[in-house]
Amino acid sequence: MTALDSQLAETLCIIGDARRPAISGARMEIRDPADLGRIVGYAADGSREDVRQAIAAAQDALPAWAALTVHERADYLRAAASALGTDLQPRIELLVREHGMIRPEAEVEMARLGARVTATAELADVVAAETTYPAPPFETVVTAMPMGVVGLIIPWNRPLSILAAKLPHALLAGNTTVIKPSEYSPLATMQTIDLIAGALPPGVINAVTGDRQTTGPELVANPAVRKISLTGSVRTGMTVMAAAAKDLKRVTLELGGNDAGIVLSDARVDEESLERMVLGAFLTAGQVCMALKRLYVHESLYPTVLDGFRSILSDYVVGHGLDPEVTMGPINNRMQLDKVRALVDASRGQGARVEQFGRLKDRSMDDGFFHTPTLITEVAHNASIVTEEQFGPVLPIMPFADEDEAIALANDSEFGLCSSVWSQDLEHATSVARRISAGYTYINHHGPLAQDNRAPFGGVRHSGIGRQLGIAGVREFQEPHSITVFSERNDMLASDR
């Protein structure tokens, strides 16, 4: 990787031990979503042939990497985690400028990546453990083997956190990898991947940036790739699953979420609790898979919760993420901004109350993909802003009268990624959580800051297939392998001879 100057970066494809431009020489221009007139840098615009060469490099590296013990691979992961401290501040600033998140969020992104790599390495003893079934009649050991070359497709919204939920687990399991970052925020991600790849044998990690209509389909369709782990939209997930079925490729799909929060009648709604609710909804301008996206509040607390949200959001400052006064950055890209605006406009057209808060600092709305924090109230449960994933700084808040009603409303969705329950009675909150159809439920918090990395993460229904993180995340990249030892002393027929 080379820096052109302090404000401009260029990233290359990572293929085996080479760092090179796309075969065609084409590059993608990356602009600052908070300052559209400024180019942040360029990323290689890879082709199908670039992806094929990356897959070939991963195939070449596979036998030696898979032959290592789990603990030897864990040692490599620890070395990679150590390498992540290199050029940390420039990469944080680069992530802010290409993505739009505020600097504290980018710092969390970088820290979470290293922490997840280290935590995955600590699973080595569990991953290496085997199950044995003693004689009679057979002596059998059940172990696990890597799947082979795996493809990791990373989205734009939290690229490093999501990379960290896939890559170390795939590596510890014994696979080699080809990574496809999003074209919307590839620069800091590729620089970070390069640091990790440099700590491992060549070819274990390969990465190609490029248009998702070109590089992604090649990665999914290539028969040498035996597993795809995708974080993306429902539509993309369905496309990937259909393509993977042609050669029975395994998939893990973490797709859309429309997370419901339920504030029970006994919930604490003091300033600290309200701050957690607001953070759960508006962290990274709401561009988080597990963000709080619809909130149901008991009618007795509804006015208090609304007033609390209004008070907190009124102090929000929207602008460039490197400005220390800014508390929320822009939406990352035009396509997502247009979707959020359309949902808000539809809410107005359906008679809902739309309230926008905060102020824009030192720039106009046309300078970037800005959208101020927005609350939607007096809205029907079947309105599009409630039923669809907005993936932006917009939250519908609705009252309920009965606990069973709230649970039914929370479950009335095609999605089932995360949810939350808010109550001072933790035992009762847990009982309510057990009735919610979602892959993960938080109690008295919501979102990535409440995530336990030891626990499986993933969704049900249209929110996806499979799990990431923890030991379950490693097992997603392995196949069970049963080995049975035959011996005449275990052969029941032997006594009849």
Summary of the structure (lengths in Angstrom):
residues: 497
radius of gyration: 24.0
end to end distance: 70.7
largest distance: 92.2
contacts: 1825
relative contact order: 0.14
helix: 41%
strand: 24%
